[in-house]
Amino acid sequence: MPISPTVRPARVDAVGFGWRHAGRRAWAVHDLDLVIEPGERVLLLGASGAGKSTLVSALAGVLGGDDEGERAGSLLIDGVGPAGSRGRAGLVLQDPDSQVILARIGDDVAFGCENLGVPRDEIWRRVAEALDAVGLDFPLDHSTSALSGGQKQRLALAGVLAMRPGLLLLDEPTANLDADGVSEVRDSVARSLDRTGSTFIVIEHRVEVWRSLVNRVVILSPDGGVLADGAPDDVLSANGAALAASGVWVPEFPPTVPARRTRASADALISAVELSVGRSSTVKSGIDLDLTAGGFLAITGSNGAGKSTLALTLGGLLRPVAGRVEASEEIATGISRRPIEWKSKQLLSRIGSVFQDPEHQFLSSTVRDELAVGPRALGLPPAEIDQRVEEVLERLRLDRLALANPFTLSGGEKRRLSVGTALATRPRVLVLDEPTFGQDSRTWRELVALISDLLDEGSSVAAVSHDAQFVAALATAEFAFAPTEVLR
């Protein structure tokens, strides 16, 4: 497929580049010297918090002004700062839903071009070309809300491609997708790069997804600068063990998982009986399942199948369409056995829920205060609150970020904080929605170990997950949504 004559691949130059978020002592990125030649395809790796997302956000020109942080050194696209390179870089993020703007796919793809002032007739030529490039074969008036997660990511990619960027930036674009969605997005990117020849940078903890598509691997160091740089096979073979130890997902060095010390009990803490779940309409009916002491229930299936809806219902946050969710007498001592009837304070110490989007549950201006919200709501003594907060900070590697604003954390750090907010109230049951997304292999291993310890202590965990390794490491039972049940 020929390269589009209207796309000019971009060059990236970083000289001593650094960025520090407002109110933070540590630099998110610092002392970065890097040159990316036009047309190169780069896989950007590094431990969680090494500054990968900060770098691509800076290249996309979305870091903000001087009131939002401090900049050092220089970062240029074709010799011009990102702020002066409007339209040269296009960024696709992790969350498919966060990038859908308009109700119809044609309008959504056209949105970026309209902001760039592209003539109307040219916009619609570009929309058709971009949708064809990503293989999204729907009428232009097709509803964006009817798309699956993988289709929404392809829609976001089409919207970026329509702007004809010389630099295509992807920040973990498959983190929230099932296996089919991952393949859809990766194959769409491959077709698009073959067509345009754009310079390409992708952030991904899991190397195998993009390894065959890139010609260079750059690994950022948490201590600043570049840890390794070169051809994928050379970098990964020469530095594999060290990279794995630093948190990079190297296929040849998978993370170890702890052995369970105790078996799951048959005692149900939460039970679903003839349960039907849904929001505007019923997603799934006839659900019978138990969350047992020491048991881990994996909730799996395709994007859009209703997994998060089931999790919210089990967590007492969404009313069942039919049937019931019941707590055991042990959990519901002195109150109703139906979690949906519990007050928020009663839920805190019984069922802790972690949403798919971490930012939806942040309430405070510092990580430390965020972790203290639940314990304070329970009326615990200050000394007890401090003890719990310090314990969670240390266990989830958030201690160095205690005074940071939660919204300035990396994606993986936000996820660990959201898990920590649930752990701080020590509920007997945890309901987690994609708890491992954005984690490097080291923090993934530690999160698995933490959940394993909770299970050994008699807690129950239900987790929505597309992470097959996570499910294999912990699950004692699985509730799988069939592919035919995906919402359309």
Residue pairs with C-beta under 8 A, 6 or more apart in sequence:
1 191
1 194
1 195
2 195
3 195
3 196
3 197
4 164
4 195
4 196
4 197
6 164
7 164
7 165
7 166
7 196
7 197
7 198
8 38
8 166
9 38
9 39
9 166
9 167
9 197
9 198
9 199
10 38
10 77
10 78
10 85
10 88
10 89
10 165
10 166
10 167
10 198
10 199
11 35
11 36
11 37
11 38
11 77
11 78
11 79
11 199
12 34
12 35
12 36
12 59
12 75
12 76
12 77
12 167
12 199
12 201
13 34
13 35
13 74
13 75
13 76
13 79
14 32
14 33
14 34
14 35
14 55
14 73
14 74
14 75
14 76
15 33
15 73
15 74
16 31
16 32
16 33
16 72
16 73
16 74
17 29
17 30
17 32
17 33
17 34
17 55
17 58
17 71
17 72
17 73
17 74
17 75
18 27
18 29
18 30
18 31
18 32
18 71
18 72
18 73
18 224
19 27
19 28
19 29
19 30
19 51
19 54
19 58
19 63
19 69
19 70
19 71
19 72
20 26
20 27
20 28
20 30
20 69
20 70
20 72
21 28
21 68
21 69
21 404
21 405
21 408
22 67
22 68
22 69
22 70
22 408
23 403
23 404
23 405
23 408
24 69
24 404
24 405
24 408
25 403
26 400
27 51
27 72
27 224
28 51
28 54
28 408
28 410
29 51
29 54
29 55
29 58
29 220
29 224
30 51
30 72
30 224
30 225
31 73
31 224
31 225
32 51
32 55
32 73
32 220
32 224
32 225
32 226
33 225
33 226
34 218
34 226
34 229
36 42
36 199
36 201
36 216
37 199
38 166
38 199
39 197
39 198
39 199
40 199
40 200
40 215
40 216
41 193
41 199
41 200
41 213
41 214
41 215
41 216
42 200
42 201
42 202
42 214
42 216
42 217
42 218
43 202
43 204
43 207
43 210
43 211
43 214
43 216
43 217
43 218
43 232
44 52
44 55
44 56
44 201
44 202
44 203
44 218
44 219
44 220
45 52
45 203
45 204
45 205
45 207
45 217
45 218
45 219
45 220
45 243
45 248
46 52
46 219
46 220
46 221
46 222
46 227
46 246
46 247
46 248
46 440
47 222
47 246
47 247
47 248
47 440
47 442
48 205
48 247
48 410
48 412
48 413
48 438
48 439
48 440
48 442
48 443
49 222
49 409
49 410
49 412
49 413
50 220
50 221
50 222
51 220
51 222
52 171
52 203
52 220
52 410
53 171
53 203
53 410
53 411
54 63
54 410
55 220
56 91
56 169
56 171
56 201
56 203
57 63
57 91
57 171
58 75
58 82
59 75
59 77
59 82
59 89
59 91
59 167
59 169
59 201
60 82
60 89
60 90
60 91
60 169
61 82
61 83
61 85
61 86
61 89
62 91
63 69
74 81
75 81
75 82
77 85
77 88
77 89
77 166
77 167
78 85
78 88
78 166
82 88
82 89
86 116
87 116
87 163
87 164
87 165
88 165
88 166
88 167
89 165
89 166
89 167
89 168
89 169
90 112
90 160
90 161
90 163
90 165
90 167
90 168
90 169
91 160
91 169
91 170
91 171
92 99
92 153
92 156
92 157
92 160
92 168
92 169
92 170
92 171
92 173
93 99
93 156
93 171
93 172
93 173
94 171
94 172
94 173
94 175
94 176
94 411
94 437
94 438
95 176
95 357
96 149
96 150
96 152
96 153
96 156
96 176
96 177
96 303
97 149
97 152
98 357
99 152
99 153
99 155
99 156
99 159
100 108
100 144
100 145
100 147
100 152
100 155
100 156
101 108
101 111
102 108
102 111
102 144
103 143
103 144
103 145
104 140
104 141
104 142
104 143
104 144
105 131
105 136
105 138
105 140
105 141
105 142
105 143
105 144
105 147
105 155
106 124
106 127
106 140
106 141
107 140
108 144
108 155
108 159
109 127
109 130
109 131
109 155
109 158
109 159
109 162
110 123
110 124
110 126
110 127
110 162
111 159
112 159
112 160
112 162
112 163
113 122
113 123
113 126
113 127
113 162
113 163
114 123
116 163
118 126
123 162
126 162
126 163
126 164
127 140
127 158
127 162
129 161
129 162
130 158
130 159
130 161
130 162
131 137
131 138
131 158
133 158
133 161
133 188
133 191
133 192
133 195
134 154
134 155
134 157
134 158
134 161
134 188
134 191
134 192
135 154
135 184
135 187
135 188
135 191
136 151
136 154
136 155
136 158
144 152
144 155
146 488
147 155
148 181
148 302
148 303
148 304
148 486
149 176
149 177
149 178
149 181
149 303
149 304
150 177
150 178
150 180
150 181
150 182
150 184
150 185
150 303
151 181
151 184
153 173
153 174
153 177
153 181
153 184
153 185
154 184
154 185
154 188
156 173
157 173
157 185
157 188
157 189
157 192
160 168
161 168
161 192
161 196
164 196
165 198
166 198
166 199
167 198
167 199
167 200
167 201
168 189
168 192
168 193
168 196
168 198
168 199
168 200
168 201
169 201
169 202
170 189
170 200
170 201
170 202
170 203
170 204
171 203
171 411
172 203
172 204
172 205
172 411
172 437
172 438
173 185
173 202
174 181
174 182
174 185
174 186
174 204
174 209
175 411
175 434
175 437
175 438
176 303
176 356
176 434
176 437
176 466
177 184
177 185
177 303
177 466
178 301
178 302
178 303
178 466
179 466
179 468
180 302
181 302
181 303
182 209
186 209
186 210
186 213
189 200
189 202
189 213
190 213
192 198
193 200
193 213
200 214
202 210
202 214
204 210
205 247
205 248
205 249
205 412
205 438
205 439
205 440
205 441
206 249
207 232
207 236
207 248
207 249
207 250
207 251
208 251
211 232
211 236
214 232
215 231
215 232
216 229
216 230
216 231
216 232
217 228
217 229
217 230
217 231
217 232
217 235
217 236
218 226
218 228
218 229
219 226
219 227
219 228
219 229
219 235
219 239
219 243
219 248
220 226
220 227
221 227
222 246
227 239
227 243
227 246
228 235
228 238
228 239
228 243
229 235
235 243
236 243
236 250
236 252
240 250
240 252
240 253
241 253
243 250
243 253
244 250
244 253
244 255
244 441
245 442
246 440
246 442
247 440
247 441
247 442
247 443
248 440
248 441
249 440
249 441
250 441
254 441
254 469
255 441
255 442
255 444
255 445
255 448
256 445
257 445
257 448
257 449
257 452
257 473
257 474
258 448
258 449
258 452
260 452
260 455
260 456
261 456
262 294
262 455
262 456
263 294
264 292
264 293
264 294
264 295
264 296
264 455
264 476
265 292
265 293
265 294
265 295
265 458
266 292
267 292
267 293
267 328
267 330
268 290
268 291
268 292
268 328
269 291
269 292
269 293
269 327
269 328
269 330
269 331
269 428
269 429
269 460
270 290
270 291
270 314
270 325
270 326
270 327
270 328
270 331
270 339
270 351
270 429
270 460
271 289
271 290
271 291
271 325
271 326
271 328
272 287
272 288
272 289
272 290
272 313
272 314
272 323
272 324
272 325
273 288
273 323
273 324
273 325
273 326
274 286
274 287
274 288
274 322
274 323
274 324
275 285
275 286
275 287
275 288
275 289
275 313
275 320
275 322
275 323
275 324
275 325
276 282
276 284
276 285
276 286
276 287
276 320
276 321
276 322
276 323
277 283
277 284
277 287
277 306
277 309
277 310
277 313
277 318
277 320
277 321
278 284
278 306
278 309
278 321
279 309
279 318
282 321
282 322
283 305
283 306
283 309
283 310
283 485
283 487
284 305
284 306
284 309
284 310
284 481
284 485
285 321
285 322
285 323
287 310
287 323
287 479
289 297
289 477
289 479
291 297
291 314
291 429
291 460
291 461
291 462
292 460
292 476
293 458
293 459
293 460
294 455
294 456
294 458
294 459
294 460
294 476
295 455
295 460
295 461
295 476
295 477
296 451
296 455
296 460
296 461
296 462
296 463
296 474
296 475
296 476
296 477
297 460
297 461
297 462
297 463
297 475
297 476
297 477
297 478
297 479
298 463
298 465
298 471
298 474
298 475
298 477
298 478
298 479
299 307
299 310
299 311
299 462
299 463
299 464
299 465
299 478
299 479
299 481
300 307
300 464
300 465
300 466
300 471
300 478
300 479
300 480
300 481
301 307
301 480
301 481
301 482
301 483
301 485
301 486
302 481
302 483
302 486
303 486
304 486
304 487
304 488
305 481
305 482
305 483
305 485
305 486
305 487
306 481
306 485
306 487
307 433
307 464
307 481
308 356
308 433
308 464
309 318
310 464
310 479
311 353
311 431
311 432
311 433
311 462
311 464
312 318
312 353
312 431
313 319
313 320
313 325
314 325
314 351
314 431
314 462
315 339
315 347
315 351
315 353
315 431
316 325
316 338
316 339
316 340
316 342
316 347
316 351
317 340
317 347
317 353
318 340
319 340
320 340
324 338
325 338
325 339
325 340
326 337
326 338
327 337
327 338
327 339
327 350
327 351
328 337
329 337
331 350
331 428
331 429
332 350
335 342
335 346
336 342
339 347
339 350
339 351
342 350
344 377
345 377
345 378
347 353
347 427
348 374
348 377
348 378
348 425
348 427
349 378
349 425
349 426
349 427
350 427
350 428
350 429
351 427
351 428
351 429
351 430
351 431
352 422
352 423
352 425
352 427
352 429
352 430
352 431
353 422
353 430
353 431
353 432
353 433
354 361
354 418
354 419
354 421
354 422
354 430
354 431
354 432
354 433
354 435
355 361
355 418
355 433
356 433
356 434
356 464
358 414
358 415
358 417
358 418
359 406
359 407
359 414
361 418
361 421
362 370
362 406
362 407
362 414
362 417
362 418
363 370
363 373
364 370
364 372
364 373
364 406
365 405
365 406
366 402
366 403
366 404
366 405
366 406
367 393
367 398
367 401
367 402
367 403
367 404
367 405
367 406
367 409
367 417
368 389
368 393
368 402
368 403
370 406
370 417
370 421
371 388
371 389
371 392
371 393
371 417
371 420
371 421
371 424
372 385
372 389
372 424
373 421
374 421
374 422
374 424
374 425
375 384
375 385
375 388
375 389
375 424
375 425
376 385
377 425
378 425
380 388
388 424
388 426
389 424
390 399
392 398
392 420
392 423
392 424
393 399
393 402
393 420
395 420
395 446
395 450
396 416
396 417
396 419
396 420
396 443
396 446
396 447
396 450
397 416
397 443
397 446
398 413
398 416
398 417
398 420
401 409
401 413
406 414
406 417
409 417
410 438
411 437
411 438
412 437
412 438
412 439
412 440
412 443
414 438
415 434
415 435
415 436
415 437
415 438
415 439
416 439
416 443
416 447
419 432
419 435
419 447
422 430
422 432
423 430
423 450
423 454
427 459
428 458
428 459
428 460
429 459
429 460
429 461
429 462
430 451
430 454
430 459
430 460
430 461
430 462
430 463
431 461
431 462
431 463
432 461
432 462
432 463
432 464
432 465
433 463
433 464
434 464
434 465
434 466
434 467
435 447
435 451
435 463
435 465
435 470
436 444
436 447
436 465
436 467
436 470
437 467
439 447
444 469
444 470
448 470
448 473
448 474
451 461
451 474
452 473
452 474
454 461
455 461
455 474
461 474
463 470
463 474
465 471
471 478
